[in-house]
Amino acid sequence: MSAADLIRARAGELGFDAVAFARAVPLDVDHSRYRAFLEAGYHGELSYLADNVELRRDVSVPELLEGTRTVIALARRYARADEDRDPPLAQTIARYARGRDYHNFVEKRARLLAKFIRRLGEGVGARAFVDAAPVLERAWAARAGLGFIGKNGLLIVPGQGSYCLLGEVLTTLELAPEDYGSPIGERCGSCTACLEACPTSAFVAPFVLDARRCVSYQTIERRTTDALEADFGERLFGCDACQEVCPYNRVAPSGNAAPFAPLERWGDVGLATLVTLDESAFFRLTDASPVRRATRATLAASAVRLAARRLARAPDDADARRALDAARHHDDPAVVALAARLAPHA
């Protein structure tokens, strides 16, 4: 077997659903697009995206892996067949975040793959990354032919869809020329379903997202700026709206998605509980969960928004009413202000 075949086989054993290879040539066009995104201010409070800008162009540097010859793009699908049976609160959380924190187990498997690659030859270097380094993951995945970038800016993997977590292994190993992939080209055609489905009109143009208007940003990353005045729908943490309508996600869910099943705790928690959490209770509730990323105040604000929406539709919703009552005494003034604005007479 070739080195590429050995890597594919090992990646499959580790649970990755797709793997592809790109030559580690600097990203010029993609890097220019990234700079334009930053210059427009679309990253909002995500200041880390503006760090190490030049480093994101070339992976063959000492800060990442000097002498990198190959970028191995990896995809791990998280869509599940039984999502409609998830607890009600879990269904307000983006699909990737309902279960265990993916950083822990996906990155561990990527590191195991890197360890395997280092054994393929004397002096071979390999280093794994999953969503935690200045690497333009989607750009490298597209270059490798792992998938194509949809109009919502997400990577769509043929046969897998876009409900995929991405990772990469950088390696000094050079593969046979025929093992390197090439971009497969955009396949959205005239479809604009994802753009039209966005509840906050966050897409400035096809392929261009103003993150400041995105529900995921608003419910996870926003800290100091004012909350966006828009209806987020039944969404507490993150948003899958642009993926739910994508025709490429009509593929059968993976049988490999057990780690993404909802944590049992989401079946025991209501909106009022989320609003009344103190710091220690917040950390207990979000232990080993991606939801911790939101911070206690941001999660409470999202619960207030959802409670106000539910109470407007069902005035007898006791949990929603308790959540709004509790919000008026929250220790974060922004949460108090949000409750007063969204439900002044509740």
LUMPA-740636 format. One record per residue (C-alpha): residue in one letter; x, y, z. Coordinates in nm, 4 decimals, padded with zeros to 6 digits. Each point is the difference from the previous one (the first is absolute). Layout:
N
vexro:east:north:up
A:X:Y:Z
...
This chain:
346
vexro:east:north:up
M:00.0000:00.0000:00.0000
S:00.1092:00.3551:-00.0681
A:00.0515:00.2462:00.2837
A:-00.3242:00.1731:-00.0995
D:-00.1921:-00.3280:00.0133
L:00.1448:-00.0793:00.3412
I:-00.1009:00.3438:00.1270
R:-00.3529:-00.0332:-00.1407
A:-00.0411:-00.3395:00.1630
R:00.1259:00.1197:00.3377
A:-00.2187:00.3134:-00.0160
G:-00.3025:-00.2225:-00.0605
E:00.0908:-00.2186:00.2966
L:00.0165:00.3140:00.2141
G:-00.3522:00.0989:-00.1004
F:00.0558:00.2622:-00.2672
D:-00.2578:-00.0102:-00.2782
A:00.2093:00.1605:-00.2731
V:00.3654:00.0790:-00.0634
A:00.1815:00.1809:-00.2805
F:00.3464:00.1370:-00.0699
A:00.1250:00.3413:-00.1161
R:00.3450:00.1240:-00.0834
A:00.1140:00.2565:00.2559
V:00.0225:00.2893:-00.2438
P:-00.0889:00.3417:00.1492
L:-00.3645:00.1068:-00.0200
D:-00.0014:00.3186:-00.2023
V:-00.3595:00.0438:-00.1229
D:-00.1595:-00.1412:00.3151
H:00.2273:00.2088:00.2182
S:-00.0980:00.3155:-00.1877
R:-00.3671:-00.0799:00.0590
Y:00.0717:-00.0524:00.3666
R:00.1717:00.3371:00.0265
A:-00.2991:00.1654:-00.1686
F:-00.2295:-00.1639:00.2574
L:00.2058:00.1468:00.2823
E:00.0340:00.3433:-00.1600
A:-00.3790:00.0192:-00.0293
G:-00.0265:-00.0650:00.3736
Y:-00.2237:-00.3023:-00.0527
H:00.1829:-00.1921:00.2746
G:-00.1397:00.2296:00.2695
E:00.1279:-00.0857:00.3477
L:00.1875:-00.3061:-00.1271
S:00.3315:00.1808:00.0394
Y:00.2019:-00.3218:-00.0166
L:-00.0910:-00.0269:-00.3682
A:00.2039:00.3140:-00.0627
D:00.3048:-00.1461:00.1733
N:00.2762:-00.1654:-00.2019
V:-00.1577:00.1068:-00.3272
E:00.3085:-00.0644:-00.2102
L:00.0568:-00.3312:00.1740
R:-00.3313:-00.1214:-00.1429
R:00.1338:00.0205:-00.3531
D:00.2777:-00.2580:00.0298
V:00.0069:-00.3080:00.2256
S:00.3647:-00.0809:-00.0710
V:00.1314:00.2274:00.2738
P:00.1670:-00.0667:00.3378
E:-00.3102:00.1076:00.1922
L:-00.1989:-00.2843:-00.1600
L:00.2303:-00.2577:-00.1599
E:00.3075:00.1129:-00.1850
G:00.0588:-00.1952:-00.3164
T:-00.3628:-00.1053:-00.0433
R:-00.0499:-00.1669:-00.3367
T:-00.3519:-00.1343:00.0404
V:-00.3211:00.1146:00.1653
I:-00.2277:-00.2903:00.0873
A:-00.3584:00.1239:00.0214
L:-00.2371:-00.1972:00.2228
A:-00.3771:00.0018:00.0462
R:-00.2049:-00.1516:00.2823
R:-00.3769:-00.0018:-00.0536
Y:-00.2295:00.0734:00.2929
A:-00.3541:-00.0231:-00.1413
R:-00.2062:-00.2671:00.1737
A:-00.3008:-00.2070:-00.1067
D:-00.1967:00.0425:00.3235
E:00.0254:00.3788:00.0476
D:-00.3788:00.0413:00.0099
R:-00.0022:-00.1904:00.3318
D:00.2445:00.2376:00.1689
P:-00.1276:00.1769:00.3159
P:-00.1730:00.3323:-00.0751
L:00.2825:00.2133:00.1395
A:00.2603:-00.1988:-00.1930
Q:-00.1880:00.0781:-00.3209
T:00.0703:00.3712:00.0594
I:00.3739:-00.0729:-00.0021
A:00.1936:-00.0337:-00.3250
R:00.0472:-00.3644:-00.0932
Y:00.3769:-00.0064:00.0446
A:-00.0295:00.1281:00.3591
R:-00.2681:-00.2257:00.1504
G:00.2432:-00.2697:00.1073
R:00.3587:-00.0142:00.1213
D:00.2451:00.2736:-00.0855
Y:00.1360:-00.1066:-00.3370
H:00.3383:00.1579:00.0659
N:00.0777:-00.2748:00.2479
F:-00.0639:-00.3067:-00.2122
V:00.0394:00.1219:-00.3590
E:00.3327:00.1692:00.0729
K:00.1180:-00.3073:00.1889
R:-00.0685:-00.2134:-00.3060
A:00.1700:00.2500:-00.2297
R:00.3059:-00.0149:00.2253
L:-00.0039:-00.3790:-00.0176
L:-00.0002:00.0303:-00.3780
A:00.2967:00.2378:00.0170
K:00.1826:-00.2500:00.2209
F:-00.0694:-00.2725:-00.2567
I:00.1359:00.2196:-00.2812
R:00.3220:00.0728:00.1875
R:00.0677:-00.3731:-00.0079
L:-00.0244:-00.0187:-00.3795
G:00.3577:00.1119:-00.0509
E:00.3134:00.1094:00.1780
G:-00.0113:00.3659:00.0953
V:-00.3608:00.0482:-00.1138
G:-00.1699:00.2837:00.1861
A:-00.3746:00.0252:00.0558
R:-00.2178:00.2272:00.2092
A:-00.3783:-00.0052:00.0476
F:-00.2392:00.2914:00.0407
V:-00.3747:00.0184:00.0644
D:-00.1502:00.3476:00.0161
A:00.2778:00.1385:00.2196
A:00.2736:00.1404:-00.2221
P:00.0433:00.2757:-00.2594
V:-00.0807:-00.2357:-00.2864
L:-00.2670:00.0746:-00.2633
E:-00.1613:-00.3423:00.0326
R:-00.2728:00.0351:-00.2611
A:00.2380:00.1434:-00.2563
W:00.2428:-00.2899:00.0389
A:-00.2836:-00.2531:-00.0055
A:-00.1322:00.1513:-00.3231
R:00.3456:00.0027:-00.1566
A:00.0420:-00.3676:00.0902
G:-00.3316:-00.0841:-00.1670
L:-00.1563:-00.1138:00.3265
G:-00.3016:00.2099:-00.0936
F:-00.1072:00.3343:-00.1410
I:-00.0971:00.3257:00.1677
G:-00.3742:00.0610:-00.0049
K:-00.1668:00.3390:-00.0213
N:-00.0316:-00.0053:00.3799
G:00.3799:-00.0173:00.0240
L:-00.0001:-00.3549:00.1381
L:00.1820:-00.2948:-00.1495
I:-00.2336:-00.2488:-00.1666
V:00.1488:-00.3485:-00.0217
P:-00.1486:-00.2092:-00.2835
G:-00.1918:-00.2915:00.1469
Q:00.0300:00.1467:00.3516
G:-00.1496:00.3497:-00.0182
S:00.1079:00.2944:00.2133
Y:-00.0707:-00.1338:00.3479
C:00.3706:-00.0736:00.0337
L:00.2731:00.1029:00.2390
L:00.3309:00.0700:-00.1690
G:00.3545:-00.0652:00.1045
E:00.3353:-00.0291:-00.1667
V:00.3350:-00.1655:00.0401
L:00.3019:00.1836:-00.1328
T:00.2870:-00.2248:-00.0993
T:00.3422:00.0214:-00.1571
L:-00.0810:-00.3227:-00.1847
E:-00.0327:00.0434:-00.3739
L:-00.2481:-00.2252:-00.1761
A:-00.0113:-00.1309:-00.3539
P:-00.1274:00.2671:-00.2444
E:-00.3186:-00.1949:-00.0759
D:-00.0985:-00.0048:00.3686
Y:-00.0480:00.3751:00.0251
G:-00.3517:00.1233:-00.0553
S:-00.1160:00.3087:-00.1847
P:-00.2915:00.2383:00.0546
I:-00.3264:-00.1517:-00.1206
G:-00.1731:00.3299:-00.0674
E:-00.3119:00.1550:00.1446
R:-00.3177:-00.2017:-00.0632
C:-00.2729:00.2224:00.1418
G:-00.1118:00.1257:-00.3399
S:-00.2959:00.2367:00.0263
C:-00.1049:-00.1291:00.3447
T:-00.0214:00.2700:00.2671
A:-00.1927:-00.1959:00.2641
C:00.2657:00.0490:00.2686
L:00.0136:00.3764:-00.0535
E:-00.3776:00.0335:00.0172
A:-00.0274:-00.2212:00.3106
C:00.2231:00.2179:00.2166
P:-00.2274:00.1445:00.2713
T:00.2075:00.3172:00.0371
S:00.1038:00.0625:-00.3635
A:00.3647:-00.0407:00.0954
F:00.1234:-00.0707:-00.3519
V:00.1273:00.3152:-00.1693
A:00.0311:-00.1924:-00.3265
P:00.0392:-00.3638:-00.1020
F:00.3073:-00.1401:00.1810
V:00.0302:00.3138:00.2181
L:-00.1230:-00.0088:00.3610
D:-00.0195:00.2978:00.2325
A:00.0634:-00.2005:00.3176
R:-00.1321:00.2841:00.2158
R:-00.3521:-00.0744:-00.1247
C:00.0289:-00.3793:00.0196
V:-00.2077:-00.1728:00.2694
S:00.2979:-00.2189:00.0884
Y:00.2126:00.3060:00.0666
Q:-00.2775:00.1707:00.1938
T:-00.0707:-00.3001:00.2238
I:00.3581:-00.1204:00.0479
E:00.2619:00.2669:-00.0624
R:-00.1585:00.3388:00.0685
R:00.1246:00.1552:00.3219
T:-00.0011:00.3817:00.0107
T:-00.1965:00.1263:-00.2995
D:-00.3768:00.0474:00.0110
A:-00.2136:-00.3025:-00.0804
L:-00.1367:-00.0113:-00.3520
E:-00.3678:00.0917:-00.0218
A:-00.1370:-00.2907:-00.1991
D:-00.2017:-00.3173:00.0458
F:00.2474:-00.2861:00.0434
G:-00.2719:-00.2633:-00.0048
E:00.0241:-00.3013:00.2316
R:00.3762:00.0334:00.0395
L:00.1871:00.0153:00.3286
F:00.3569:-00.0814:-00.1035
G:00.1110:00.0127:-00.3611
C:-00.2046:-00.0399:-00.3161
D:-00.0374:-00.2599:-00.2752
A:-00.2536:00.1875:-00.2142
C:00.2209:00.0337:-00.3076
Q:00.0935:-00.3681:00.0186
E:-00.3488:-00.1351:00.0624
V:-00.1199:00.1153:-00.3428
C:00.3078:-00.1074:-00.1971
P:-00.0819:-00.2755:-00.2524
Y:00.3404:-00.1569:00.0602
N:-00.1019:-00.0769:00.3576
R:-00.2737:-00.2371:-00.1145
V:00.2456:-00.2882:00.0284
A:-00.0437:-00.2772:00.2530
P:00.1433:00.0922:00.3421
S:00.3207:-00.1637:00.1081
G:-00.0124:-00.3097:00.2161
N:00.3097:00.1382:00.1663
A:-00.1559:00.2909:00.1898
A:-00.0490:-00.1358:00.3534
P:00.2313:00.2628:00.1587
F:-00.2337:00.2700:-00.1287
A:-00.3117:-00.1388:00.1702
P:-00.1376:00.2503:00.2532
L:00.1457:-00.0057:00.3484
E:-00.2570:-00.1311:00.2464
R:00.0041:00.3277:00.1922
W:-00.1837:00.1811:-00.2821
G:-00.3076:-00.2064:00.0793
D:-00.0138:00.1382:00.3546
V:00.0500:00.3724:-00.0618
G:-00.2450:00.2774:-00.0849
L:00.0478:00.3636:-00.0992
A:-00.0556:00.1231:00.3556
T:00.2860:-00.2164:00.1213
L:00.2330:00.1501:-00.2588
V:-00.0847:00.3527:00.1113
T:00.0552:-00.0738:00.3708
L:00.3346:-00.1786:-00.0290
D:00.2814:00.1363:00.2122
E:00.3572:-00.0383:-00.1218
S:00.0662:-00.3357:00.1646
A:-00.3325:-00.1445:-00.1200
F:00.0745:00.1231:-00.3515
F:00.3336:-00.1814:-00.0022
R:-00.1600:-00.3184:00.1298
L:-00.2750:00.0117:-00.2615
T:00.2372:00.0653:-00.2889
D:00.2729:-00.2414:00.1026
A:00.1424:-00.1732:-00.3108
S:-00.2551:00.1840:-00.2147
P:00.0553:00.2509:-00.2827
V:-00.2738:00.2122:00.1634
R:00.2572:00.1258:00.2504
R:00.1349:00.2207:-00.2781
A:-00.3012:00.2290:00.0373
T:00.0783:00.1213:00.3565
R:-00.2653:00.0174:00.2710
A:-00.1309:00.3468:-00.0915
T:-00.0266:-00.0705:-00.3728
L:-00.1831:-00.3272:00.0666
A:-00.2384:00.1787:00.2362
A:-00.0665:00.2677:-00.2620
S:-00.0782:-00.2673:-00.2578
A:-00.2367:-00.1694:00.2459
V:-00.1750:00.3352:00.0590
R:-00.0417:00.0552:-00.3725
L:-00.1445:-00.3482:-00.0460
A:-00.2276:00.0376:00.3047
A:-00.1414:00.3296:-00.1289
R:-00.0679:-00.1602:-00.3369
R:-00.1777:-00.2981:00.1573
L:-00.2035:00.2104:00.2401
A:-00.1254:00.2161:-00.2856
R:-00.1322:-00.3142:-00.1680
A:-00.1166:-00.1828:00.3135
P:-00.0797:00.2339:00.2940
D:-00.0435:-00.3001:00.2303
D:00.3592:-00.1240:-00.0511
A:00.1092:-00.0197:00.3656
D:00.3678:-00.0670:-00.0702
A:00.0236:00.3008:-00.2310
R:-00.1682:00.2227:00.2548
R:00.2324:-00.1161:00.2790
A:00.2996:00.0641:-00.2241
L:-00.1098:00.3588:-00.0694
D:-00.0792:00.0645:00.3669
A:00.3460:-00.1252:00.0976
A:00.1657:00.2075:-00.2708
R:-00.1216:00.3203:00.1615
H:00.2256:-00.0807:00.2966
H:00.2999:-00.1298:-00.1921
D:00.3440:00.1248:00.1035
D:00.0827:00.1017:-00.3575
P:-00.1631:00.3342:-00.0925
A:-00.0136:-00.0982:-00.3669
V:-00.2195:-00.3007:00.0827
V:-00.2291:00.2186:00.2090
A:-00.0241:00.2557:-00.2793
L:-00.0720:-00.2655:-00.2609
A:-00.2881:-00.1428:00.2054
A:-00.1472:00.3469:00.0495
R:00.0202:00.0710:-00.3719
L:-00.1343:-00.3313:-00.1294
A:-00.2761:-00.0568:00.2574
P:-00.0736:00.3261:00.1836
H:-00.3466:-00.1139:00.1148
A:00.0656:-00.3693:00.0627
